[in-house]
Amino acid sequence: MASRSTQIHRLAAQLQTITGVSVDAAYDERGRRWDLHYSNGPTYASMQAHLAKLAAKTGLDVALFTLHRVVQDKALAVQAVRYLRTTRAEDPYTYAANLSWAIEEAARDTDHPERTVDEREAVLSARLLAAEGRYTTPQRLAERLLRSGEGLAALLADDLQQARPGDRLWAAEYLSDRYAAGAHRAAWQRHLQPMPARQALEAVATDPEATPAARVASLTLTPVVRAELEAELAALDGREIALITAVRADSAAWSTVGAALHLTKQGAAQRAIRLAERLASTLR
């Protein structure tokens, strides 16, 4: 039969396989318990559940173990970026005062807080870590960015200068960084929420000093705005058809419909047909 020490190290190796994080087992002679150390990875509760199942299978008493989880700066940086991108607050100063605590709590309560959900989160968290000073934690740096008004946008400033035709994310972010104002500016700087595409195009069109990159970005977003307008037109077509049908159901003549639309009664009837055909084609 394997010694208890061997059994426990095997259990640690199994935990590592299940969770994907390194688990180190060390015996605490004073407490006469085994300490299991790991970084980031599952929450304490999740790891405790895995440990209980494995201990039961191997006949070990789960009370023999104490879990020790360390949340590293990489995980805190990811959680800081995620929190700033997704959380809204009217008062950035009150918000910033509680930010470090909120980020630490999010990391503590999240399984694998070091894992990013998309490329943008990976880039921003890496930039946050790179900007971190010797005596500054990622969450403190996030507070500083928020208080200064720069927000997460400051971490992307260099990336946005290189034009990337066809990249709609770049186009939206470049134009937001250049033109967003008021509430849209705050949403962009604090949370990287781009300004509406239509407003971005209008800003470029009315800017006599628009840069070549701004014109490329505007052209890149033109299909987005066209799709929005076409969807709005289709919705308007549907409402108009519904109103024509309702007016006719009220026993009104085509001449009444025509008068409302500034058309002859024949023109109104033909318009109703064209609207129905256009709406049907957009739904196909």
C-alpha positions as CSV (number, residue, x, y, z in Angstrom):
1,M,0.0,0.0,0.0
2,A,1.3,3.5,-0.9
3,S,2.3,5.7,2.0
4,R,0.0,8.6,3.0
5,S,2.5,11.1,1.6
6,T,2.5,9.3,-1.8
7,Q,-1.3,9.2,-1.8
8,I,-1.5,12.9,-1.1
9,H,1.0,13.9,-3.8
10,R,-1.0,11.7,-6.2
11,L,-4.2,13.5,-5.2
12,A,-2.4,16.8,-5.8
13,A,-1.4,15.6,-9.3
14,Q,-5.0,14.6,-10.0
15,L,-6.3,18.0,-8.9
16,Q,-3.8,19.5,-11.3
17,T,-5.1,17.4,-14.2
18,I,-8.7,18.2,-13.4
19,T,-8.3,22.0,-12.9
20,G,-5.4,22.8,-15.2
21,V,-3.4,24.6,-12.6
22,S,-0.3,23.5,-10.7
23,V,-1.1,22.2,-7.2
24,D,1.7,21.8,-4.7
25,A,1.3,19.7,-1.5
26,A,3.4,20.5,1.6
27,Y,3.1,19.0,5.1
28,D,2.6,21.5,8.0
29,E,4.2,19.8,11.0
30,R,2.8,22.3,13.5
31,G,-0.8,21.9,12.3
32,R,-0.3,18.3,11.3
33,R,-2.2,19.0,8.1
34,W,-1.4,19.1,4.4
35,D,-1.4,22.5,2.7
36,L,-2.4,22.5,-1.0
37,H,-1.1,25.6,-2.8
38,Y,-2.2,26.9,-6.2
39,S,-2.5,30.1,-8.1
40,N,-5.5,31.6,-9.9
41,G,-7.5,28.7,-11.2
42,P,-10.8,27.6,-9.6
43,T,-12.3,29.5,-6.8
44,Y,-11.8,28.1,-3.3
45,A,-15.3,26.6,-3.3
46,S,-14.8,24.9,-6.6
47,M,-11.4,23.5,-5.6
48,Q,-12.8,22.3,-2.3
49,A,-15.5,20.4,-4.2
50,H,-12.9,18.7,-6.4
51,L,-10.8,17.9,-3.4
52,A,-13.7,16.4,-1.5
53,K,-14.6,14.1,-4.4
54,L,-11.0,12.9,-4.9
55,A,-10.4,12.4,-1.1
56,A,-13.6,10.3,-0.9
57,K,-12.4,8.1,-3.8
58,T,-8.9,7.5,-2.2
59,G,-10.2,7.1,1.3
60,L,-8.4,10.2,2.6
61,D,-10.0,12.5,5.2
62,V,-10.7,15.9,3.6
63,A,-10.1,17.5,7.0
64,L,-6.4,16.7,6.5
65,F,-6.2,19.4,3.9
66,T,-6.0,23.2,3.9
67,L,-6.3,25.0,0.5
68,H,-4.3,28.1,-0.2
69,R,-5.1,30.1,-3.3
70,V,-3.0,33.0,-4.6
71,V,-4.6,35.4,-7.1
72,Q,-1.7,36.8,-9.2
73,D,-1.4,40.2,-10.9
74,K,-2.2,38.7,-14.3
75,A,-5.6,37.6,-13.0
76,L,-6.2,41.0,-11.3
77,A,-5.3,42.8,-14.6
78,V,-7.8,40.7,-16.5
79,Q,-10.5,41.3,-13.9
80,A,-9.7,45.0,-13.8
81,V,-10.2,45.3,-17.6
82,R,-13.4,43.2,-17.6
83,Y,-14.9,45.2,-14.7
84,L,-14.1,48.6,-16.4
85,R,-15.5,47.4,-19.7
86,T,-18.8,46.1,-18.3
87,T,-19.7,48.1,-15.3
88,R,-21.4,51.5,-15.6
89,A,-21.4,54.3,-13.0
90,E,-22.6,57.8,-13.1
91,D,-19.9,59.2,-10.7
92,P,-16.4,58.0,-11.7
93,Y,-14.8,59.2,-8.5
94,T,-17.2,57.3,-6.2
95,Y,-16.8,54.4,-8.5
96,A,-13.0,54.5,-8.4
97,A,-13.0,54.6,-4.6
98,N,-14.4,51.1,-4.5
99,L,-12.7,49.8,-7.6
100,S,-9.8,47.9,-6.0
101,W,-12.1,46.1,-3.7
102,A,-14.5,45.2,-6.5
103,I,-11.7,43.9,-8.7
104,E,-10.3,41.8,-5.9
105,E,-13.7,40.4,-5.1
106,A,-14.4,39.6,-8.8
107,A,-11.0,37.7,-8.9
108,R,-11.8,35.8,-5.7
109,D,-15.3,34.8,-6.9
110,T,-14.3,33.8,-10.5
111,D,-13.1,30.4,-11.7
112,H,-9.8,30.9,-13.6
113,P,-9.8,34.7,-13.3
114,E,-6.6,34.8,-15.4
115,R,-8.4,33.6,-18.5
116,T,-9.5,36.3,-21.0
117,V,-12.8,36.1,-22.9
118,D,-11.6,37.8,-26.2
119,E,-8.6,39.3,-27.9
120,R,-9.4,42.8,-26.8
121,E,-9.4,41.8,-23.1
122,A,-6.1,39.9,-23.6
123,V,-4.5,43.0,-25.2
124,L,-5.8,45.4,-22.6
125,S,-4.8,43.3,-19.6
126,A,-1.3,42.8,-21.0
127,R,-1.0,46.6,-21.5
128,L,-2.2,47.2,-17.9
129,L,0.4,44.8,-16.6
130,A,3.1,46.4,-18.7
131,A,2.1,49.9,-17.4
132,E,2.1,48.7,-13.8
133,G,4.8,50.4,-11.8
134,R,7.0,48.8,-9.2
135,Y,4.7,49.9,-6.3
136,T,1.4,49.8,-8.2
137,T,-1.0,46.9,-8.5
138,P,-3.2,46.4,-11.6
139,Q,-6.3,47.4,-9.6
140,R,-4.7,50.6,-8.3
141,L,-3.6,51.5,-11.8
142,A,-7.2,50.9,-13.0
143,E,-8.4,53.4,-10.3
144,R,-5.8,55.9,-11.5
145,L,-6.9,55.6,-15.1
146,L,-10.5,56.1,-14.1
147,R,-9.9,59.1,-11.9
148,S,-7.8,60.8,-14.5
149,G,-10.6,60.5,-17.1
150,E,-8.3,58.6,-19.4
151,G,-9.9,55.2,-18.7
152,L,-9.1,52.1,-20.7
153,A,-8.9,54.1,-23.9
154,A,-5.4,55.3,-22.8
155,L,-4.2,51.7,-23.1
156,L,-5.2,51.6,-26.8
157,A,-3.9,55.0,-28.0
158,D,-0.9,53.6,-29.9
159,D,-2.8,50.7,-31.5
160,L,-5.4,53.0,-33.1
161,Q,-3.0,55.2,-35.1
162,Q,-2.3,52.5,-37.8
163,A,-5.2,52.4,-40.3
164,R,-6.7,49.0,-40.8
165,P,-9.2,49.2,-43.8
166,G,-12.1,46.8,-43.3
167,D,-11.5,46.3,-39.6
168,R,-14.8,47.6,-38.2
169,L,-13.7,47.4,-34.6
170,W,-10.6,49.5,-35.3
171,A,-12.8,52.0,-37.3
172,A,-15.3,52.4,-34.6
173,E,-12.6,52.8,-31.9
174,Y,-10.5,55.2,-34.0
175,L,-13.4,57.5,-34.7
176,S,-14.6,57.3,-31.1
177,D,-11.2,58.2,-29.8
178,R,-11.1,61.2,-32.2
179,Y,-14.7,62.5,-32.2
180,A,-16.7,61.1,-29.3
181,A,-18.0,63.9,-27.0
182,G,-20.2,64.2,-23.9
183,A,-21.7,61.0,-22.7
184,H,-20.3,59.1,-25.7
185,R,-16.8,60.4,-24.7
186,A,-17.1,59.1,-21.2
187,A,-18.5,55.8,-22.3
188,W,-15.5,55.4,-24.7
189,Q,-12.8,56.4,-22.3
190,R,-14.1,54.5,-19.3
191,H,-15.5,51.4,-20.9
192,L,-14.3,51.3,-24.6
193,Q,-17.9,51.6,-25.8
194,P,-17.7,53.1,-29.3
195,M,-19.9,56.0,-30.3
196,P,-22.8,55.2,-32.6
197,A,-21.6,54.5,-36.2
198,R,-23.9,57.0,-37.8
199,Q,-22.7,59.8,-35.6
200,A,-19.1,58.8,-36.3
201,L,-19.7,59.1,-40.0
202,E,-21.4,62.5,-39.6
203,A,-18.4,63.7,-37.5
204,V,-16.0,62.8,-40.3
205,A,-18.2,64.4,-43.0
206,T,-18.3,67.7,-41.1
207,D,-14.7,67.8,-40.1
208,P,-12.6,69.9,-42.6
209,E,-9.4,68.5,-41.0
210,A,-10.4,64.8,-41.1
211,T,-7.3,62.6,-41.4
212,P,-6.8,60.0,-44.1
213,A,-7.3,57.4,-41.4
214,A,-10.6,59.0,-40.4
215,R,-11.8,58.8,-44.0
216,V,-10.7,55.1,-44.2
217,A,-12.5,54.4,-40.9
218,S,-15.6,56.2,-42.1
219,L,-15.7,54.2,-45.3
220,T,-15.2,51.0,-43.3
221,L,-18.3,51.8,-41.2
222,T,-20.5,52.9,-44.1
223,P,-21.9,49.3,-44.7
224,V,-22.8,49.2,-41.0
225,V,-24.7,52.5,-41.2
226,R,-26.4,51.4,-44.5
227,A,-27.6,48.2,-42.8
228,E,-29.0,50.2,-39.9
229,L,-30.8,52.5,-42.3
230,E,-32.2,49.6,-44.4
231,A,-33.5,48.0,-41.2
232,E,-35.2,51.2,-40.2
233,L,-36.7,51.6,-43.7
234,A,-38.0,48.1,-43.6
235,A,-39.6,48.7,-40.2
236,L,-41.2,52.0,-41.6
237,D,-42.5,50.1,-44.6
238,G,-44.1,47.6,-42.3
239,R,-45.8,50.3,-40.2
240,E,-47.0,52.1,-43.4
241,I,-48.5,48.9,-44.8
242,A,-50.2,48.2,-41.4
243,L,-51.6,51.7,-41.4
244,I,-52.9,51.5,-44.9
245,T,-54.6,48.2,-44.1
246,A,-56.1,49.7,-40.9
247,V,-57.4,52.8,-42.7
248,R,-59.0,50.6,-45.4
249,A,-60.5,48.4,-42.7
250,D,-62.2,51.5,-41.4
251,S,-64.1,51.5,-44.7
252,A,-62.1,54.4,-46.1
253,A,-61.7,54.7,-49.8
254,W,-58.4,54.6,-51.6
255,S,-58.9,58.3,-52.2
256,T,-58.6,58.8,-48.5
257,V,-55.4,56.8,-48.3
258,G,-54.1,58.7,-51.3
259,A,-54.9,62.1,-49.8
260,A,-53.0,61.1,-46.6
261,L,-49.9,60.1,-48.6
262,H,-50.2,63.0,-51.1
263,L,-51.0,60.6,-53.9
264,T,-53.9,59.8,-56.2
265,K,-56.0,56.8,-55.2
266,Q,-54.4,54.8,-58.0
267,G,-51.0,55.9,-56.8
268,A,-51.8,54.9,-53.2
269,A,-52.9,51.4,-54.3
270,Q,-49.8,51.0,-56.3
271,R,-47.6,52.2,-53.4
272,A,-49.2,49.6,-51.1
273,I,-48.3,46.8,-53.6
274,R,-44.7,48.1,-54.0
275,L,-44.3,48.4,-50.2
276,A,-45.5,44.8,-49.7
277,E,-43.1,43.5,-52.4
278,R,-40.2,45.5,-51.0
279,L,-40.9,44.3,-47.4
280,A,-41.2,40.7,-48.6
281,S,-37.8,40.9,-50.4
282,T,-36.1,42.2,-47.3
283,L,-37.5,39.3,-45.2
284,R,-36.2,36.7,-47.6
